[in-house]
Amino acid sequence: MATLNDVRAQLEAARHGYLSTASADADPHLQPVVFQVVGEAVYIAIDEKPKTTLRLRRLTNIEENPRFALLADRYDDDWSRLWWVLLRGPADVLWPSKWDKDEAARVIKALRAKYPQYESMDLEERPLLRLRPDRVMRWSASGDYR
């Protein structure tokens, strides 16, 4: 089985992925997300794109049932270039009032470096998701993950 370090380059290059969570009664929810790897975790910001509430389903699901799955992939019409990475494990919601300020500063800086759209957003006032994969799977049609 692979480790987060084995797939770090693919995750850092991936522009988006799909986050799967489930409620306490196992009702699934799938959400396209952008993310960044920092240290031994993957982080997702709850940004300022229009939302009706900050009590988003992905947040309440993780608070009820902390298990997640995150899929990042590369599609190409040349099927020899296909690959995917699947992470599974526990996640938690980091609310700004309970943040480790140094961790939050590193994460927000890394997210802004990967996604310039975040430069104008006040991420410091919004929750982050921290995904700590304990299972990493990957597949590639060619054995190459670029």
Phi, psi and omega in degrees: 000144181282167175243169177301321178296327178296329185248007183306313183298319179294317180293321179293328179279334182294134181274339178200171176208189181232120181262126176249129174229170177215146178289177179301329179264021172071024175282116187284154177217132181237132186221130171290139183218161165249154190204169174214144175271129176223117182064234183257022181221166175244134184241144177231127177272147169264100192270189185267008174303152185305130177218151180277339182200161171272354177274062183290152182302320180297326179288312180295323176300313182295324177293328179275324187213099191286359181283138179227166165224138176232124178248127170239142183212169172234122173255143176210144177296339170274098188295349175288349182257006181288143170205160171213156176230131178238124177250140174224150177160194179273149177230161172216158178263127178257103178277141184307326181291345183241010183294149158281113189300323179293316178299312181299318180297317178297316183293313181296321176298316180293319178297317180292328178292324181279325185234094181303338178301335180283347182304321184268003182258144181273072182294337182295343182256010185231158181289158172241150169259134176245118180255127181242088185295135172247358176218125182233123178236149177211158178211145175215140178297328185249352187088357180254132184252030177261000000 
